[in-house]
Amino acid sequence: MSLLRIDASIQGERSASSALADLVLAELVAASPEVPVVRRHLGQDPLPAPAWAAAISGSYTPEADRSAEQREAVELAQRVAAELQEATSAVLALPLYNFGVSQHAKTWIDLALAGAPQGTRLLEGTPTVLIITRGGAYGAGTPRAGWDHSSDYLRRILVDLWGADLTVIEREFTLVGVNPALDEFTEIAALMHQTAQEAAAQAGKALAAKRAA
């Protein structure tokens, strides 16, 4: 009966995605203070990228013949997969970086896929909140519409492959106030921020309700 929280921001205390995840957890913990939380901060403590290749090669190597690197990688992949399978709810704060999923989040996903038998639905029916933040705007009609190569990918992994009961919270224009070129969007960015905060609080209450049901 644990909640799995994954963060992938490299922004530390300035992270927009982590701030929204905090709001989700605040509502959940207020209702269920006893809930254990398993945390991985992929931005602060990245999983080793080479581990994925070693886990894959190790999975095709008889256990007795595996190298030390392969054994460690297989164990890590299995642990990452187990964290997902054992979670009864999940909050995933995965910002858009360079128009796609961050390298830290991608390594985590790859290891999870390598750590369980092919086709395992690691989040089957699990209430999952996905938080996506973007520095700019990528909606229809914007200059960079179609440049977001992260959101659809994450839905494919979390829902189509892993079976999550998914709620998505999105916030754009997080670089307004940081990048002077975006100053003209201050008002709409503030509205987007408020809307995302309200959605995060509601998602936390919904997670709490599902745990209590």
Secondary structure, DSSP 8 states (H G I E B T S, - for coil): -EEEEEE--SSGGG-HHHHHHHHHHHHHHHH-TT--EEEEETTTS---THHHHHHHHHHTS-GGG--HHHHHHHHHHHHHHHHHHHEEEEEEE--EETTEE-HHHHHHHHHHHHTS-TT--TTTT-EEEEEEE-SS--STTSTTTT---SHHHHHIIIIIIT--EEEEEEE--TTTTTSGGGGGGHHHHHHHHHHHHHHHHHHHHHHHHHHH-
